[in-house]
Amino acid sequence: MKIILDNVNLNSLSGPNSFGRRLKSEIERSNLHKFVEKEPADVQLSFISATAKVAPLALRLDGIYFNTRQDWQSNNSLIKKSFDSADIVIYQSKFNKELTERYFSTSKNSVIIGNGTSLEEIEKIPTNNSSILDQFSEIWACSSSWRPHKRLRENIRYFFEKSPKDACLVIIGENPDHLVKDARVFYTGQISWESCISLYKRAKVFIHLAFLDHCPNVVVDARASGCEIVVSSSGGTKEISGFGSTIIKDIDWDFKPIDLYSPPDLNFLETYKNNIESNIDITQVSKKYLNALEEIALT
């Protein structure tokens, strides 16, 4: 197949763009399929919304807007237009599918494919050997482009309540919205994907208590790096956090517009172990994408 990859910035470090780069690289490894920048093409894979439809369209959705602090209806308009013209919709999670269909339509041809990462690349990356971390019995970590619904404050609170007294927390990512001055807490800012993996491979626990997240790549990467995963029950995160990961009970949401940036506090006593199996190997994930693309491609 000749595939147009649309609305993906291969140089960006953001979650959707990083996944797009990883997916493209994996599909190209077989030499059976080719990515082209312009038509003619057999199929078009667009992330979030299509810039223009020039071939049978597979739309990969990264969630839709429902935050009452934003003009969510206007923000959804381009996504809805692409949704309506798509020949197949690729959802990242069951949560993502249910959310989108509540707002758009249940009639679209669709498939659910969770995010994945390169286990082969991760295996090659050396474990972080910073001497600063040697003084701690355990390394805990969290990572995001920080916004209120990512719940950085709750991540830190969970660390202080649940970790050994001689453990540390490494907070990765730009724009942290909760700052604490403590010898056990480190802020790295935005770092490369390889540096993130290196830290994850040294960490024992990865915390991601985000409110109504969809399918966070940081959780996929941390899980693939061997971390014990702790997530909230809301959204689709638990669908890719792995069997046996720790789930903290969040509110039950009715899918109506909500103030996403005022997430409720969590009760850390209300936890359970995840029983959802999921495959996060990009090799298997790419095969599912190819199956979806082949279903609608020109023949």
N, C-alpha and C positions, 0 to 999 in steps of 0.2 A: 504493500500500500504506500501511496504518497500521502503524507499527513501534513496538514497545516496546523501548527501549534499557535494558537491565537490568544492574545491578551495575557501573555506571560513575559515577565522581564527576567531573563536568564542571569542577569547580573545582580539581582536583588537578593538580600538575605531573608526576606520575609517568608513566612511559612508556605503560602501557596506557591510563590515563585521558586522557592527552594525545592519543593516537591516536584514542580513542573520540570525543573532542571534534572532532577534525579530520575524521573520517569522517562524523559527524553533520552538520557544517557543509557538507561537499561534497555529501552526498545531498540536503540541503534546498535546495541552489542551483537544482535543476531545477524545483522546485515540483510535481513529479509524485508525491512521496511525503511522508508526514507522520509525525513522531514524536509519539507520545502517551504519557502517563504511566500510563494505566490502561486496562484492557480496556473495550470490545471492540477487539481489534487483529487484524490479518491474520497477523502474525508477530512473534516475539520474538527479539531478538539479545542474548544474555547473554555477558559477559566473564568468563572463568575458571570461574565457577559461577553457577547461576541461583538467585535468591532464592526464586522460585516459578515454576512453569510455568503460564502463563495463555494461551498461544497456541503454534502450531507453533514449535519451539525450534531456533535456530541457536546453537551454543555456540562462541565464539571462545576457543581455549585459548592461554594464555600460559606454556606449559610445565607440568610437574608436578614433584612433590617426589621427590628421590632422595638427598638429602644425609644421610649417616649421623650427622651432628651434630644432626639433628632427628628428631622422631618422624614420619618421612616417610609411613608408612602411614596414620596418623591424619590427617595434613595432606592426604592425597589423598582422604579419604573423601567430602567434599562435592563435590569435582571429579568423582569417579567416579560419584556419584549423578546429577549433572547430565549427565555423559557418557552414562550409560545411558538417560536420558530424552530426549536430544537427537534431533532429526529429521535434523540435519546437523551435522557438526563442522568448524569452520574452523581449520585449522592455519596457523601463520605460516611454517613452513619444512618441508622434507622431513625434516630432523633432528627437528623437533618432532613430526611425524607418526610417525616410526619409534619415537621414545622412548615416546610415549603408547601406541602399540599394543603395545609390548613389555610394558607394565604393565597395560593395561586390556583391549583387544580389537581385533582387526583387522576386525571385521564391520560397523563403523559406516559409514554414508554420510558421505563427507567430501570436502573440497576444500582445496588448499593455496593461500593467498593471502598473499604477503609484505606487510609494512608499507609505507606510502607517506607522502609529505608534500606540502604545497602548494607547488609550484614557483612559482606565481603570487605567494603571500604572501612567499616568500623573496626573490623578485626585487625586491620593493618595500622590503625592509629595507636601510637603509644599512650600508655596511661600517664596522666599528669604527675610529675615528680617534684612539684614545688616544695621546697624545704619549709616554707611558711606553714604548710598543712601538716607537717610531721608531728607537731606538738599536740594534735587532736586525735582522740581515739576513733572517731568516726567523722566522715565528711557527708553532709547533707547538701542538697542543691535544689534550686528552682530556677526557671528561665522563662522569659517572655518579653515581648514588647509591652511594657507595663501600662495598663489602663485599669480603671477602678474595678471592672468586673473580673479581672485576673486575680483579685484578692491577695495582693502581696502581704497586706497586714495580717490576714489569716494564716498565710503560709508561715510567716515569722512567729506568730503566736503558737501555731502547732509545733514548730521546731522547739521553742522554749519549753513547752509543756511536755513534749514526748521524747525528746532526745536526751542522751546521757549528758551530764553536766560538763564533760570535757570533749563534747562534739562541737563542730562548727557548721555554719550554714553559708554556702556560697550562692549569692544572688546574681544571676546573669541577665543582661538585657538593658536596653536603654529606657530612660524616663521612669525610673522607680518612683512610685508615688507614696512610699512609706519608708522613711529613713530612720534607722536606729543606730546609736553609737554604742557598740558593744564589741569587745575583743573577740567574740565568737562569731561575728557576722561580717562577711566580706561582700562588697559590691564590685563587680568586674566591669560594668557597662557592657556595651555590645562587643562581642568577640566573634571570631570566625567559627564556622561550623566545626572545623577540625579541633579547635580549642575547646569548644563545648563538649564534643565527644570525649576528648582527653580528660576533662573534668568529670564527666558522667562516669567514665570507666573507673575513676578513683572513688566516686561517691557510693555510699551504701544506700541512701534513701533519696528519692526524687519526689518533691511535693508539687502538686498542681491542683489547687483547690478552686480553680476558676468557676465562675457562675455561668451556666448555660453555654459552655464552650462546645464546639462542634466535633473536631477531630484533630487535636493539637499535635503538630509534628514533634514538638519538644518532648512530649510524652512517649511517642513512638521511638525517638532516638535514645532517650534515657532508658527505656525498657530494653532496647536492643543492646545497650551498653552494659546491662547487668544490674541496673538499679532496682531496689524495691520501690514500688510505685504507690503513692497515696494521692487519691483524687476525690472530688466531690461527686455525688450521684447525679447531679443535674446535667442536662445536655447529653452529648454523645461520647464524652471522654472515656467513660467506663467501658465502652465498646471496643476500645483499643488498648486499654491499660493492662490487660493480661489477666489470665486466670490466677486467682490468689492475691491479686493486688488489693490494697486496703481502700474501701469506699466509705466516705463520710456522708451520712444522710443529709441531703439538701431539701429545700422546699419542693413540693409538688406544684408544677407550673401548668396553668391551663392554656398555654400558648397564646394568650391575649397580649397585646402590647404592654410593656412593662419598663420601668426605669432600670435598665440594665446596669447603670453605673451606681446604683445603691443596693448592692447585694446584701442579703441578710447574713448575720453572723452564723457560724456553724457550732453545733454541739459536738465536740470531739468524742463524747461518750457514745454517740449513736453511729457505730461503725459496723461494717460487715465485710466478708471476703468475697471478692468478685468470682462469679462462676461463668463468665463469658469467655469463650475461646476465640482467639483472633490471630490471623497470620499477618505479620508485619514485614515479611521479606519482600523487598521491592521486585524480586524476580517473579514471585507469585502474583503480586499486585499488578505488575505490568501485563501479565498474561490475561488477567481479567479485563484490563483496559483494552487490550487488543481484541478480545472477544466482543466487547461492546462496539468498538469501532468497525470491526468486520461485519457486524450485524447490519449496519446502515451504509457501509461504503458502496461506492459505485462499482458495479460489476461489468 
